[in-house]
Amino acid sequence: MSTPASAILERGTTPWLFAAALATTLPHAAHQPAWLSALAAALFAWAGSLWWRNARLPGRWPLALMAVLAGAGALFEYRTLFGRDAGVAMLVVLMAMKLLELRSRRDAIVVVTLGYFLLLTHYFFSQSIATGLWLLATMTLLTACLIRLHGGPLSTPGATLRYAGLLTVQALPFMLVLYVLFPRVSGPLWGLPQDAHSGRSGLSEQMAPGNISNLALSGEIAFRARFSGPPPGRDKLYWRGRGLRDHYRAAPATLAAGPRCARHPAP
């Protein structure tokens, strides 16, 4: 089914969408697996190459297959498709994949809307002043994409950015009003200091200060152990966990399984 002429995306708008998509996803590379960042970079490069050569975009089935493979990779990495880390990872990949089907103005609107949503996810990981300044600049770029999309190719890039910056400045008073009047909530932003759907038992491959204390406060079983012979006495149920010597120059942290260790004799 062909796209109506009035809905076809103007070629000069695509670089704006590429820049906005890169600006909204690039900071996430600091806290995502290397393979996922490499996948997103490869998709960006592929989409850019297709646009540069004015080549035909891939069909729905190749994109659907890539989406399934990306979901399987995220499921293998995070053991879930829900929660903060897995959800943001999927959004980054889907943003990169969306650039491979930029055929109409509707596709461009989806990219911009997804970009605005991705801006919010950065506050899950950092609420610093540098993050806020970066997001303000990126929001201005996304707004410039909308101006370029609806205003046509008549305006110059400089004029488009200036108009987008003016709209951002005009929105600052409303932002300040919301900052003052919006109810304060106890705890971090949206109550998600950590991944709400991450595993709460066991020791992961990565550690950060506070992980052991959070695990110790949990009433769930920490781990399960099997013995080749008779189980040892309770006073010998002691396991040494990972340490943080490089950060604190202290002795390795230890974890005593105690009564919450589930013992299973060898079959």
C-alpha positions, 0 to 999 in steps of 0.5 A, spaced: 500 500 500 503 506 497 503 512 502 499 518 499 503 524 497 501 529 502 504 524 507 510 522 505 516 524 509 520 530 506 528 527 505 531 533 508 527 532 515 530 525 516 537 528 518 533 532 524 530 525 526 537 522 526 540 527 531 534 527 535 534 519 536 541 519 537 541 525 542 535 521 546 539 514 546 546 516 547 547 517 554 544 510 556 550 507 553 553 509 560 549 504 564 547 498 558 550 492 556 556 493 551 552 488 546 546 492 546 549 499 545 553 496 539 546 493 536 543 500 537 549 503 533 549 498 528 542 500 527 543 507 527 549 506 521 544 502 517 539 507 517 543 512 515 547 508 510 540 507 507 538 514 507 544 517 504 544 512 498 536 513 498 536 505 498 529 501 499 528 500 507 527 493 509 520 490 510 516 489 516 518 481 516 525 483 517 524 488 522 519 484 526 524 478 526 529 483 529 524 486 534 524 478 536 531 477 537 532 484 540 527 482 545 530 475 546 537 478 548 534 483 553 530 477 556 537 473 556 540 479 559 535 482 564 531 475 565 525 479 564 522 484 559 519 489 565 522 494 569 527 499 569 533 496 566 529 492 561 524 497 559 529 502 557 533 497 553 528 495 549 526 503 548 533 504 545 533 498 541 526 500 538 528 507 537 534 505 533 529 500 529 524 505 528 529 509 523 529 503 519 522 505 517 521 512 516 517 512 510 511 517 512 510 523 517 506 519 521 513 515 522 516 521 524 511 523 529 512 516 532 520 518 533 519 524 536 514 522 541 518 516 543 524 521 544 520 525 548 518 519 552 526 517 552 527 524 555 524 522 562 527 515 562 534 518 563 532 521 570 531 514 572 539 513 572 541 521 574 538 527 576 544 531 576 544 538 573 548 536 567 543 531 565 538 536 566 542 541 561 543 535 556 535 534 556 533 541 555 538 541 549 535 535 547 528 537 548 529 543 544 532 539 538 526 534 538 521 541 538 525 543 532 524 536 529 516 538 529 517 545 527 521 542 521 516 537 520 510 541 519 513 548 517 517 544 511 523 546 508 523 553 507 526 555 514 533 555 515 536 550 520 538 556 524 531 559 524 528 552 526 533 552 532 532 559 534 524 558 534 525 551 538 529 555 543 524 560 544 518 555 545 523 552 550 524 559 554 517 560 553 515 554 557 520 555 563 515 559 567 510 553 566 516 548 568 517 553 574 510 553 576 510 545 576 516 545 580 513 549 586 506 546 586 507 539 584 506 535 590 513 532 593 513 525 594 518 521 599 523 517 596 527 518 589 523 519 582 517 515 581 519 510 587 524 507 582 531 508 585 533 501 583 529 496 578 523 494 581 522 488 577 530 485 578 531 479 582 531 480 590 535 474 592 542 472 590 548 475 588 549 478 581 555 479 577 555 487 578 555 490 585 554 497 588 554 500 595 548 498 598 546 491 594 548 487 600 544 491 605 538 490 601 539 483 600 540 482 608 533 486 609 530 481 604 526 475 608 527 471 602 531 465 601 538 468 599 541 462 595 540 454 595 546 449 596 547 442 595 552 438 599 555 431 596 555 428 603 551 430 610 550 437 611 554 440 616 552 443 622 549 450 622 555 453 625 559 452 619 553 455 614 558 461 612 559 463 605 564 469 603 561 473 598 563 478 593 567 484 596 568 492 594 576 492 596 577 497 590 572 502 592 573 502 600 580 498 601 576 494 606 576 486 608 571 483 603 564 483 605 561 476 607 554 473 607 552 468 612 546 464 610 544 462 617 537 460 617 535 462 611 539 458 607 535 452 604 539 446 604 538 440 599 542 433 600 545 431 594 541 426 590 
